[in-house]
Amino acid sequence: MAFAAICSVKDKYIYIFGGFEDYSTVDVVQQYNIIENQWDLLNIKLPVRLAKMGAANVEDQEILIVGGIYEDMNNDTPLSLIDY
């Protein structure tokens, strides 16, 4: 995994969003429990496959994800910048 967004919540969890895996963007969300030393692949997904974005913990229950690039297989240029 490369170029994923990462942020921590409550000094207990680290979340990893999207990124590149095997030269393709992914829509996965992973959670690492710092106290229990355990990784979990969460059932929730990003709305699109994203990489190179930012993530910040806004409040204890909210994470803001901004920017990034996504894979558009219907376009001649498969990687597009999010600009809205």
C-alpha positions in Angstrom: 0.0 0.0 0.0 1.3 3.4 -0.9 0.0 7.0 -1.1 -2.9 6.4 1.4 -4.3 8.9 3.8 -3.7 8.3 7.5 -5.0 9.9 10.7 -5.4 9.0 14.3 -8.4 9.1 16.6 -8.5 9.4 20.4 -4.9 8.2 20.7 -6.3 4.7 20.3 -6.9 4.1 16.5 -5.0 4.8 13.3 -7.1 4.8 10.2 -5.8 4.3 6.6 -7.9 5.3 3.7 -7.4 4.2 0.0 -4.0 4.4 -1.7 -2.3 2.4 -4.4 -2.0 -1.3 -4.3 -0.6 -3.3 -7.3 -0.6 -0.1 -9.4 -4.3 0.6 -8.9 -6.2 2.9 -6.5 -8.3 1.2 -3.8 -11.3 2.2 -1.8 -10.5 0.3 1.4 -10.6 1.6 5.0 -8.3 0.0 7.6 -8.2 0.5 11.3 -5.3 -0.2 13.6 -6.0 -0.5 17.3 -2.8 0.9 19.0 -3.7 -0.6 22.5 -4.5 -4.1 21.2 -1.9 -4.1 18.4 -4.5 -5.3 15.9 -5.4 -4.4 12.3 -8.9 -4.6 10.9 -10.2 -4.2 7.4 -13.5 -2.3 7.9 -16.7 -3.0 6.0 -17.1 0.6 4.9 -15.5 1.8 1.7 -14.6 5.1 0.2 -17.1 6.4 -2.4 -14.5 6.1 -5.1 -11.0 4.5 -5.3 -8.7 7.2 -4.1 -5.0 7.9 -3.5 -2.8 10.9 -2.6 -5.4 12.6 -0.5 -5.3 14.1 3.0 -7.2 13.0 6.1 -7.7 14.9 9.4 -9.5 14.0 12.6 -12.0 16.9 13.0 -13.8 15.6 16.1 -13.7 12.3 18.0 -16.3 10.7 15.6 -15.5 12.6 12.4 -12.7 12.3 9.8 -12.3 14.8 6.9 -10.8 13.4 3.7 -9.8 16.0 1.0 -8.3 16.0 -2.4 -6.7 13.1 -4.1 -6.7 11.3 -7.4 -9.0 8.6 -8.6 -8.9 5.9 -11.3 -11.3 6.6 -14.2 -11.2 3.5 -16.5 -13.6 5.3 -19.0 -11.0 8.0 -19.7 -7.9 8.0 -21.9 -6.0 9.4 -18.9 -6.9 6.8 -16.2 -5.8 8.9 -13.2 -7.7 12.1 -12.6 -7.3 14.9 -10.0 -10.3 15.6 -7.7 -11.0 19.2 -8.3 -14.5 20.0 -6.9 
